[in-house]
Amino acid sequence: ANPYSSKSPGYTIREMLDDFAPAIDTQFPDNPAVAEDLHTTLGKSYWSLQEDDKAKRQLARALELSAAVYGTNSANYADSLAAYGGTPYTAATDDGEFKEGESYLLRELAIYHERGVRGQRVIYALWALQMIYDWEGKWDEIEGLVTAAQAEARQSPGTNGWELLAMN
């Protein structure tokens, strides 16, 4: 890299992400865990910029790498399910997308339960699932998610995430 070269003064975060995204796998061929983490970060960044298709591509690649590196029953894989199932699918536009996001989040919660994972990670998954249920009109199921998130917070001292406050 040349420290004396630069992009234009109007270079945006979106442009930076677009420039960096294609190079992740080639930059870290021998370190898929780092590549997985970078794909997750870029996916969440794209989602924040309302670039849903780009977010899904990055998060799908992160999910693939996580499965290969950690296995599909690991807490790390569940974290990737959270990112893939919770981030773009909270902005889904049709029933198929909602169902897909729901299945990822339910799988994530099952893995967390099997692995004894507690706290903020579980609360995030419950929040994302509640968002999907809200948009699907599954209001009868939301109360149980809110109750579960509150119970999780009580059992996990120091867990005061925005997700709990944002739940209906």
ABEGO torsion letter per residue (X at the ends): XBAABBBBAABBAAAAAAAAAAAAAAABAABAAAAAAAAAAAAAAAAAAGBAAAAAAAAAAAAAAAAAAAEAABAAAAAAAAAAAAAAAAABABAAAAAAAAAAAAAAAAAAAAAGBBEAAAAAAAAAAAAAAAAAGBAAAAAAAAAAAAAAAAABBGBBBAAAAABX
